């Protein structure tokens, strides 16, 4: 009898799949690396077929190759992916161009200003419960209409990464409401539905996916998808989620007051709420499950910044050991990096400053600073950015019951400790970090009835607590105001750099 649950997550730099029992035991996993396209400054893209769908097929083939499991063993699956992304499809559901990625793609600054002028910034905030930023899809649609009219003329459906994969698996266009929230100003977050008037105004007769909650069934695997993936035709597929939301589910951040901090290629925050607390600095979106809201936020360049540092400044180190060596050396450097400050805005910045024209800054360099100082300053710069977001949540009066850290950046533990020292906030750290694909497997179980919401605690297991260290807090208490001041004073110059 088929009973295994398959979860697949397509991330910014890699995709991962896991086969899990209904009790949460991981039986098999596989990872596929990939890259991104940077065709010009501010433009970040991925190919929907050559990356997104290719990885799903490769993961299915690797996990279901008969050693010892096959498609017949899979009871249900769910897929998450980076988002929100913009992908135009033709009348046959084929991509017309590479997918335009989430808030790290900052191409639509002019279109944000235009839509705010047309609709009114205050009206957008009232209607959408958040302001237009580089995370919003509406301005990117306007950009597509203006700059690629030949593509727009052939567009019949607009979708996002996870929804495209659900379409390829089932032939059904479905989108989770959390992701749809960022398709502003076309989404009504109070009704958890598309706004028909705004849809007609912005995209005319072009179609959008049908909305659903992440744990609902989207359809079943089609015969065509079965032939490509090795899955059995008729296998249930959940609506799924954006990767950060599945990551939150994977560590049990599902109750009001739970805040997930995801240390990934970007840093993402999801606070589960019963009632929204809208503010233009952050994002108020629908949650994973019926009736829930999330207060969300995101930094643009965090794990991707450490990757850049490794690739550019640690070429002498073996690639498979470079991160461990960099972290080990950085943790020997005193808190404050001997007077170095980094603004981690290497791809602009999302929350809370929402400045697509921000730039990275390394300030305070002297001839006595070494590579380990620079790397620690990078880690601390991200920590200051995380504190800035947490303080913004606090200023809104949004109650935080517990903070759970997750993602590849937590694996050494040292980075999480630095962030707790900087922010003064304890963080819970799962003893085993699996990632969004594990949350996807749980969503597959919910959609197929193989698991219940109450089973999640057993899936997550034990959590360790990372507590702030008072002696380090004193140093960071002096550095953090300088971090905020550095951005304020340097922004006018950074905005003029081309």
C-alpha positions, 0 to 999 in steps of 0.5 A: 500500500502506498503510504510515503510522502514526497516533499520537493523544494526548489530553492535559489541555488539548489533543489531538495527532495525527501521521502518521509513516512507518515511518522516523520522518518526520512527514508531518502533524500537528494539534492540538485544544485543549480544557479541563477541568471543575472542578465543585467544589474537588478535583474534576477531570473531562472528558467522554468523548464531547465531549472524548476521542472528539470530539478523536480524530474531529476529529484523524482527519478533519484528518489524513486529509482527502485532502490528501494522505492518507486512511484508506487510507494508515494501516497502524495506529494507537495512542492514548494519553490522560491517566490513570489516569482513572475512567469508568463505562459502561452495558451498551451501553458508553455513559458514565454521567458525565464521566470522573474524572481522575487524581491532580489529582482529590483527591475520594477522601481519605476513601475512601483512609483507609477502604480503608487501615483495611479492608485495612491500609496495609502490606498494600496496599503489599506487594500493590500495590507502592505506597500509596494516593494520589489517583492510585489508582482504587480509592478513586475507585470507592468514592467513586462507589459512595457519592456516586452510587449511581444511577450505580453501579447502572447501571454494567456496565464501568469503564474509563479514557480511553485504554481508552475510546478503544480501545473506541470504535475497535475495540469491544474493552475493553483496558487497558495494564498500566501504567495498570492498575497504578494501579487498585489494590488490584485489580491484582497487579503481580507477576503483571501481572494483575487480582486476582480476589478484590480485583475481586469484593470492590470491584466485584462483577460489574462488568467491567474491560478485558482487559489487554495490553502497550502494543505489542500489538494490541487489535483493528481499527477497526470499521465504525462507527468508520470511518464517524466517523473516516475510517479504514479498517475493519480497520485494526489498533489497538494497546493503547496507553498513558497519555500519560506512558508514550507520551511516554517512548517518544517520546524513547527512555526505554525501557531500564533506568536511563532516566528521563523527566521530562515537563514538561507540565500536570503533571510526570511521571517514569518510570524504567524498571526490570528489578526493582521498588523499592517505596516508599510515596512513589512508584509502582511500576507495570508498564512498556510492554513485557513484563516491564518495571517503571516507578518512576513519580512525578508532581507535580500542578500544573506546566505548569497553574500557568504557564498559570494565571499567564499567564491571571491575571497576564499579561492585558496580553500577547498570548496567543500571545506571553505565554509567550515574554515571561514566560520572557524576563523571568524569565530576567533575574531572578537565581537565587533570585528575590531571596528568593521561594519558591513551593510549587507545590501549587495542586492538592494534591500527588502525589509524594513528599509525597502530600498532597491537602490541600496548597496553593500558597504564595508566600513572601517577597514584598516591594514590590520584587518584580515579575511576572518575580520571581513567574514565575521563582519559579514555575519554581523552585518546580517545580524544587525539586519535581522535585529532591525527586522525584529525591532520593526515587528516589536514596534508594531505590537506584534506578539512573538512567543518564540523564535525558531531558526532554520536554514543552511546558515544555522548548521554551524550554530555560530551564526545563530549565536552571533544573531542572538548576541546582537538582537538579545533574543533567544532562538530555538534551533532544531537538532536536525535541520532538513528544510522546506522539503520536509515541510512539503512532505507534511503538507502532502500528508495533510492534503491526503489525510495521512497525517493530522496537524497535531502530528507536527510536534513529533515530526519536528522533535527536540529543539535546542535554545541559543541564548544571548551572551551579555558580554557580547551584547554590550559590544553589539549595543554600541555597534548597532546604532552605528549600523543604522547611522551608516545606512542613513548617511551613506544612502544619498551617495549609494543611490548615485552610484551606477 
